[in-house]
Each structure stands twice: as structure tokens, then as C-alpha cells.
């Protein structure tokens, strides 16, 4: 199997990757007080440094951006210090790592917001969805619509998050523009009912995502900035009436920003790849940087897509949870460890840093 292009090196902007397998962002809900990465996170990411690129679990750019308990942030000095220990370990082991910048928007709960305030979104529409608070899954709270005057502060929070990530030693950053979180909420008409400059037309709805990404790229450098997109996923009660022209437009604009990659969830996040018709080849052809394909990939599909030049890199999610040495297992055809779903969210070392590696 080792002759597959999946295991070739790849030049991602200034960052040389040892192979084309990417560890996708995986929320694990193990951050400490102050939303600082758990000391176990140092070992967790270090164990997986043989991936061509590690993308961290989503990390909120502000307290307002938090939607689940015990997720890490990238807005305080202590968080930067905590993440620096992670990047140092990954680099010691020869890996490369990007941090994912996150604002959940309406997918939050008043218990997680300062002073018990309502979460924010493009419009005051409550999502039919759950969040993880107090050790259990509960309904998300009703949001309020962001005021126009608040939007520059959202952009600044992402920009500061990018600066903090670079200060923490990350090789780059990924803007979370997917899965029904804030930027995706603004882009899609199922969640965005605004009538101002950020609502209505495709251009207006895409505006916040593009303004945030431009600000982040200005801070980290476009060759160290990627973005995650999910054109048709229904995750977190998100929808759009006509996603193809929306994401064709968004991709054209992202390409003009000279971003280093787009990371595309093909189909329903963690679910069927064919949930809705969509031409991902259109995005691949429109974007001048690297295309990372994500969702339901095994070795056979990854090899096929890479060999046919339909993607540059392949992101694997859940297989990396239970297989720290996933790249070696794929390369040698070794069996994969089964993941313990009961330990995905929250807890300690069990189901986090204790999965066996090949002898």
C-alpha cells in the first residue's frame, strides 16, 4: 500500500507535510478552568504527530463564541500558554499543526454566556439542536440577532485569535466556516433572515465569512490560513435553499484571497456523503490553493480520490481518535482500533490518550 500518493510529502504553502493525511478537528471537551487545553492534550496531539497535518479541535475566539462546556479558547494569555505546550510537543515529534478558530453563534446556551445572556446569531431564530452543558446534552438557547455595530467586534475577535495562534507556535490557522456555526449561519438562508448589508443576496450573506477570513489571513498570512466549509450538511439545524451558487461564489472569493486551502465536508457531517446533490468538483476547480476532502473517507476512497487528483489532501476524523498511528496503519494495511463513543466528549485519559499503537 505504501506506493499510494496519500503517503507522499506535500508542500502546503511554506509548510512541508510528511504525507497527505490530515487529522480533522475533533471536539473532545477536556479543557480546564479558563478554557485552557488539558495537560493530556499535549500527549494526545503529540501521539498523532505522524499525520501530515493536525488541525486542532475548534477553539473559541471569545467567551461569547463558546457553545459547549470544556472547549478550549484562544483569547486569553493562559490559553496561549497552554496551546504553546501542545505545539512544542507536536513539533518535537516532527509534526505540523493548525488551530481551528471558532465562534458557535446560536449553537450555545445561556449557562455558557457571560451573565447568562442569550447567544447571538444572524437572526433571532432558535436552532433545533443540542449542546453539551453540565455533563449532558441539552437544547440550545434562543439567540438574539447581532446588531450591525457588533459585527466589527466579531471580526476583531477572529483576527486576535489568529495572532494568538501564531504566538502559540501554530503553523497556521483554519477558520471554522462550517457545520451550522456563526459564519455558516450568516451564509445560509435557513438561519439568516436579515434585511441589512449582511442579509438577502448571496453576496451579503457571504460577507461576514469573507470579512473574517480576510482579517485572519491578514494576521496569519494567507499561506498559513485555511477555511472549513460544509455546503450541504444539516448539522446544527442549518440549511440553504440553493447551496451551489452560494458556495461557488464563496470559493471564488476565497481563492482571490490566496488562502492555502479549503477543507470541504462532502455531504452530512459524520453522515451520508450523498445527502444532497452538490458538485464538489466545481469548488476544486475554482480554488487555486489546496483542496482537503473530508467525510467518510477510508483508505480505498482516499487513495482513489488522491490518485484521480480530485483532492490534494484527505481529512480523517474519528479514525484518528482511536488510532494515534493511523497513517502507519493505513500504510501497512493493519487493522484499526475501534473507538469508544462513550469517551468522545469529556473525561480524562480513558478514550483519549490510552489507545494502543502498533508494536
C-alpha positions in Angstrom: 0.0 0.0 0.0 2.9 2.4 0.7 3.2 3.4 -3.0 0.0 5.4 -2.7 0.2 9.1 -3.3 -1.6 9.5 0.0 1.8 8.9 1.7 3.8 11.4 -0.4 5.0 14.6 1.0 3.0 17.7 0.2 4.0 21.4 0.2 1.2 23.4 1.8 2.3 27.0 1.3 5.5 27.3 3.4 4.7 24.2 5.4 6.0 20.8 4.2 3.8 17.9 5.2 5.2 14.4 5.6 2.1 12.9 3.9 -1.4 13.9 2.6 -3.4 12.5 5.6 -4.9 15.3 7.7 -6.3 14.8 11.2 -9.7 16.7 11.2 -10.8 18.9 14.1 -12.4 16.8 16.8 -14.2 18.3 19.7 -13.2 16.4 22.9 -14.5 18.7 25.8 -11.5 18.3 28.0 -10.2 21.9 28.5 -9.5 23.0 32.1 -10.8 26.1 34.0 -10.3 29.2 31.9 -10.8 27.0 28.8 -7.1 26.1 28.8 -6.1 22.9 27.0 -5.9 20.0 29.4 -2.3 18.8 30.0 -3.3 15.5 28.5 -3.8 17.4 25.2 -0.1 17.7 24.9 0.2 13.9 24.8 -3.0 13.5 22.7 -1.7 15.7 19.9 1.9 14.5 20.2 0.7 10.9 19.8 -0.8 11.9 16.4 2.0 13.9 15.0 2.6 11.4 12.2 -0.4 12.9 10.4 0.7 15.1 7.6 -1.3 17.9 9.2 -3.1 18.1 12.5 -6.0 20.5 12.8 -6.9 21.1 16.4 -10.4 20.9 17.9 -12.3 24.0 17.4 -11.2 26.8 19.8 -13.5 29.8 20.5 -12.2 33.3 19.8 -14.1 34.8 22.7 -16.3 33.7 25.6 -19.3 34.7 23.5 -18.1 32.2 20.9 -18.3 29.2 23.2 -21.1 26.7 22.7 -20.1 23.6 24.7 -18.6 23.0 28.1 -14.9 22.5 28.4 -13.9 23.5 24.9 -10.6 25.4 24.6 -10.2 29.1 23.7 -7.6 31.2 22.0 -8.4 34.6 23.5 -6.5 34.6 26.9 -2.8 34.6 27.9 -3.3 31.3 29.7 -4.9 29.7 26.7 -2.0 30.8 24.5 0.5 29.4 27.1 -1.4 26.1 27.2 -1.5 25.7 23.4 2.2 26.5 23.2 3.0 23.3 25.1 0.9 21.4 22.6 2.6 22.9 19.5 6.1 22.4 21.1 5.3 18.6 21.6 4.0 18.2 18.0 7.0 20.0 16.5 9.4 17.9 18.7 7.8 14.8 17.0 8.2 16.2 13.5 4.5 17.2 13.0 2.7 20.2 11.7 -0.4 21.7 13.4 -3.0 24.4 12.6 -5.5 25.8 15.1 -9.2 26.0 14.2 -10.8 29.4 15.0 -14.4 29.1 16.1 -17.5 31.2 17.0 -20.6 29.0 17.5 -23.1 31.8 17.1 -26.6 30.5 18.1 -25.4 27.0 18.9 -24.9 27.8 22.6 -26.6 28.0 26.0 -27.2 30.9 28.4 -25.2 28.9 31.0 -22.1 29.4 28.9 -22.6 33.1 28.1 -21.4 36.0 30.2 -24.1 37.0 32.7 -26.4 34.3 31.3 -27.1 36.4 28.2 -28.7 34.9 25.1 -26.3 33.6 22.4 -26.0 35.5 19.2 -26.8 34.7 15.6 -27.6 36.5 12.3 -31.3 36.4 13.3 -33.4 35.6 16.4 -34.2 32.0 15.2 -33.6 29.2 17.7 -32.0 26.1 16.2 -33.4 22.7 16.7 -30.3 21.3 18.2 -28.4 20.2 21.3 -25.3 21.4 23.1 -23.2 19.8 25.8 -23.6 21.6 29.2 -23.3 20.3 32.8 -22.2 16.9 31.6 -25.3 16.3 29.4 -26.8 17.2 26.1 -29.5 20.0 26.3 -31.5 22.1 23.9 -29.6 25.2 22.7 -30.9 28.5 24.0 -32.9 31.1 21.9 -30.5 33.6 20.3 -30.7 37.3 19.7 -29.7 38.9 16.4 -26.3 40.5 16.3 -26.5 44.3 15.8 -24.6 45.8 12.9 -22.5 47.7 15.4 -21.3 44.4 16.9 -20.0 42.8 13.7 -16.6 44.6 13.7 -16.0 43.1 17.2 -16.7 39.6 15.8 -14.1 40.2 13.0 -11.6 41.6 15.5 -12.0 38.5 17.8 -11.1 36.2 14.9 -8.2 38.4 14.0 -6.9 38.4 17.6 -7.4 34.6 17.7 -5.2 34.2 14.7 -2.5 36.4 16.2 -2.7 34.4 19.4 -2.4 31.1 17.5 0.7 32.2 15.7 2.1 33.4 19.1 1.4 29.9 20.5 3.5 28.4 17.8 0.9 27.1 15.3 2.0 26.6 11.7 -1.3 28.2 10.6 -5.0 28.6 11.3 -8.3 27.3 10.0 -11.4 29.5 10.0 -14.4 27.4 11.0 -17.0 28.3 8.4 -18.9 25.1 8.6 -21.4 22.9 10.5 -24.0 25.5 11.3 -21.8 27.7 13.4 -21.8 31.5 13.2 -20.1 32.1 9.8 -22.2 29.3 8.2 -25.3 30.7 9.9 -24.8 34.1 8.2 -24.1 32.5 4.8 -27.1 30.2 4.7 -30.7 31.5 4.2 -32.2 29.0 6.6 -30.7 30.8 9.5 -30.1 34.3 8.1 -33.3 36.4 7.7 -31.6 39.8 7.9 -32.5 42.7 5.6 -29.4 44.8 6.1 -25.9 44.6 4.4 -25.4 41.1 5.9 -28.7 39.5 4.6 -30.6 38.8 1.5 -28.3 38.2 -1.5 -25.6 35.6 -1.7 -23.0 38.4 -1.7 -24.5 39.9 1.5 -24.8 36.6 3.3 -21.3 35.6 2.5 -19.9 38.9 3.6 -19.1 38.1 7.3 -17.4 34.8 6.4 -15.3 36.6 3.8 -14.5 39.6 6.0 -13.4 37.4 8.9 -11.3 35.3 6.6 -9.6 38.3 5.1 -8.8 39.7 8.6 -7.4 36.3 9.7 -5.3 36.0 6.6 -4.0 39.5 7.1 -2.8 38.4 10.6 -1.5 34.9 10.0 -0.7 35.2 6.3 -2.9 33.8 3.5 -0.3 31.0 3.0 -0.9 29.9 6.6 -4.7 30.3 6.5 -7.3 27.7 5.5 -11.1 27.5 6.0 -13.6 24.7 6.6 -16.8 24.6 4.6 -19.8 22.3 4.6 -22.1 23.2 1.7 -25.0 20.8 2.4 -24.6 19.4 5.9 -27.8 19.7 8.0 -25.6 19.8 11.2 -27.0 22.1 13.9 -30.2 22.7 12.0 -28.6 24.6 9.2 -29.8 24.8 5.6 -29.7 26.8 2.4 -32.2 26.8 -0.4 -29.6 26.9 -3.1 -26.1 26.0 -1.9 -24.3 25.5 -5.2 -24.2 29.2 -6.4 -23.6 30.3 -2.8 -20.5 28.1 -2.3 -19.3 28.7 -5.9 -19.3 32.4 -5.1 -17.7 31.9 -1.7 -15.0 29.7 -3.2 -14.2 32.3 -5.9 -13.7 35.0 -3.2 -11.6 32.7 -1.0 -9.4 31.9 -4.0 -8.9 35.6 -4.6 -7.7 35.9 -1.0 -5.0 33.3 -1.9 -5.8 31.1 1.1 -3.6 28.0 1.4 -6.6 25.6 1.5 -10.3 24.9 1.6 -11.4 22.0 3.8 -14.7 20.7 2.5 -17.1 18.4 4.3 -18.7 16.4 1.5 -22.2 15.5 2.5 -23.6 15.4 6.0 -21.0 15.9 8.7 -20.3 12.4 10.1 -23.2 11.0 8.0 -24.1 10.2 4.4 -21.9 11.6 1.7 -24.9 11.8 -0.8 -27.4 13.5 1.4 -28.0 16.3 -1.2 -26.8 16.9 -4.7 -23.7 19.1 -4.9 -20.8 19.5 -7.3 -17.7 19.5 -5.2 -15.6 19.4 -8.4 -16.8 22.9 -9.0 -15.1 24.1 -5.8 -12.0 22.1 -6.5 -11.7 23.7 -9.9 -12.5 27.2 -8.7 -10.0 27.3 -5.9 -6.3 27.8 -6.7 -4.9 26.5 -3.4 -5.2 23.0 -1.9 -8.4 21.1 -1.6 -8.8 19.0 1.6 -11.6 16.4 1.2 -13.5 15.3 4.3 -16.3 13.0 5.4 -16.4 9.2 5.5 -13.0 8.5 3.9 -11.4 5.1 4.3 -8.1 4.1 2.7 -9.7 2.9 -0.6 -11.7 6.1 -1.2 -8.8 8.3 -0.1 -6.4 6.5 -2.5 -8.9 6.8 -5.4 -9.6 10.5 -4.9 -6.0 11.4 -4.5 -4.9 9.2 -7.4 -7.6 10.8 -9.6 -6.4 14.3 -8.5 -9.9 15.2 -7.1 -8.3 16.4 -3.8 -4.8 17.3 -2.6 -5.2 16.1 1.0 -7.7 13.8 2.8 -9.0 14.5 6.3 -9.8 11.7 8.6 -11.8 12.3 11.8 -13.0 9.5 14.1 -10.3 7.0 12.9 -7.7 9.3 14.5 -9.4 9.3 17.9 -8.8 5.5 18.3 -5.7 5.2 16.1 -2.9 7.6 17.1 -0.7 5.9 14.4 -3.5 5.9 11.8 -1.0 6.8 9.0 1.1 3.8 9.7 -1.9 1.5 9.9 -3.2 2.8 6.6 0.2 2.4 5.0 0.7 -1.2 6.2 -3.0 -2.4 6.0 -3.0 -3.0 9.7 -6.5 -3.3 11.4 -7.9 -0.2 13.1 -8.8 0.1 16.8 -12.5 0.5 17.5 -13.4 3.9 19.0 -15.2 4.1 22.4 -18.0 6.5 21.7 -18.7 6.9 25.4 -15.4 8.7 25.9 -15.7 11.1 22.9 -16.9 14.1 25.0 -15.4 15.0 28.3 -13.4 12.8 30.8 -9.7 12.1 31.3 -7.1 9.8 29.7 -9.6 6.9 29.0 -10.5 7.0 25.4 -8.2 10.0 24.8 -4.6 9.1 25.3 -4.7 5.3 26.0 -5.4 3.8 22.6 -2.7 1.2 21.6 -0.3 1.7 18.8 1.4 -0.9 16.6 4.3 -2.6 18.2 
